[in-house]
Amino acid sequence: MEIVLSLAIGILAASGIWLLLRPRTFQVIVGLCLLSYSVNLFIFAMGRLTLAQPPIMPKGGFIDPALYADPLPQALVLTAIVISFATTALFLVVMMASRGVTGTDHVDGKESEE
Amino acid sequence: MSAHHLIVAPILIPFVAGALMLLYDDRQRKAKVAISVGSTVALLLVAAELLVGSKGNAASGGNDIGFYLLGDWAVPFGIALVIDRLSALMLLLTALLAIPTVLYASAGWHRQGKHFHSLFQFLLMGLNGAFLTGDLFNLFVFFEVLLAASYGLLLHGSGQLRIRAGLHYIAINLAASLLFLIGVSLIYGVTGTLNMAHLARIVPTLAEADLPILHTGAALLGIAFLVKAGIWPLSFWLPTAYMAGAAPVAAMFAIMTKVGVYVILRVSMLLFGPAAAASAGFGSGVLIAGGMATVAFGLLGVLASQGLGRMTANMVLISSGTVLGVVGFALAGGGPEMLGGALYYLVSSTLATGALFLLIEPMSREEGGIAAMLALTADAYGLDEAEEDEPEVGLAIPGTLTVLGLSFGACVLALAGLPPLSGFIGKIAMLAPLLAAPGFDPLLGWAFLSLLFLAGFATLIGLVRIGIQTFWATDGSVPKVLALEIAPVLGLIALLVTLTVRAEDTLRYMQATARALHEPAIYADGVFAAPRVTEGSAAP
């Protein structure tokens, strides 16, 4: 499972960075989305990988914490997803404004002269 | 140790004020200005009270760590707001910069787009939250609040230049936020906590094998903040973004780089201070080198700039690079004196760059560009009819230029670090201990000193050139400047003068702050001593 997850994070991050460095705004925003997916998976992995273990403990008595998933990274991921969703939406609006004002989808607002 | 509800007020006041203003239509400007100014004045009062409180008394050794447990969880588990000398200082600086900026904006800039005052209040909320929080992830949340507000503010007034600069600014900050998250999660993976006070306790006890991961996490976190602080080579976005922003926005952005500096200072002194054993001084080399490179880059930028806007943005870089460099020296064991001087310099240069950003537009108004544009946008929006006339003040013709010129001159003195204003005192207070500090190559100290003086010299050349163009080489037409526009600038300059006259008192406060930063145990013990309101299992 570790190798699958790390490969997934790596491929997502690599594609994200490549797209982020491209000159078209659409590529940049897709790149940012892919990067944020990989970061979210990464945060999740930092709480150690567990299979089919609940993050919430039942009430009362001593419980072996090793039998439970770490709830904190899950909460962090949730927050991070919400925030990156909102900021990406904001970025999309600015992108569209830029497209409307400059008439091009190049990130510099003008086509590069070859 | 103290816990009172005042600590959460710097976050709640702008939040409530900003939300309240969303309910009003944008045409109700008088009400909005009143709420906005009221909120910032309240912030100033609260910050002053917190600052006095954080001085503590003789029993607490002059350091009082205030705290506010959100949700009343016991300390390492829940999120705590922490106020100490440094946080209180930054809160006060924010409020002092915010009041003139809001007043200036109410002279006309706030008409250029929608919801200026709400966005401004949310920016303040994010800033104050970032200064207050004692938790790394909560810091991320407040950073996003302030960034989201700053995206809106940077685009305030619209126009092609702003949209293009905004696009780059947002893309860079989104990428930096992702690095922030990676850094935070790495640190959590190693230490199992995100509470800064808890981290300060855990880091010295970490196993050797875990240190590389911790350092990687801290370095990624550092990159995210250094992007905000504008360290070279992560600073190429900064001059364009600051230049493109509307005048009051740019003035408030003067403190945004300082948020990055603040977090670097806070986290590195807590985690990698002298007590951190194997990790002590981590990153100090990068900060010194990066700080010096930033100053050099800013220096060249100042000399190369044609307009005052870009020049001032480069001065922001110089100021931020200087403080970062000194933080690096202090982290490497340079002692608290120079750090105290750097804090003084930080306050002085932030206020001075803020004042200069506010001066840009009135000074260049005679060229007709922005004044004409202001009138044009007002026409386009069709907003002007319902309003009363602006409170215009018919300053006499020589009066306008004299006031502008004197204000500009004061900014030049403060930024170039010439006596008698506070920039000079700040530089002396930083550099004298640096040269006297043992354990450094004296060459490094002298290199830093000469770089700073070169930067001051470049600032002088650049600003004097602009001053000559504006004040001596004008042909006739004198700009009409409203009293409401020049009063904030004069207020900021009065603050600089106060800072100079009361230099001994302020420096004493800064030195005590720097000493407290050198002893992370004060912070950590203070936070851990925080008692809950309801003890034990009172909660259902």
Interface residues (C-beta under 8 A of the other chain):
Chain A: L20 T25 V28 L32 L35 S36 V39 F42 I43 M46 G47 L72 P73 L76 T79 A80 I83 S84 A86 T87 T88 L90 F91 V94 M95 A97 S98 V101 T102 V107 D108 G109
Chain B: F137 F140 V141 E144 L147 A148 Y151 L155 S158 Q160 I163 R164 G166 L167 H168 I170 A171 L174 A175 S177 L178 L181 I182 V184 S185 L186 Y188 G189
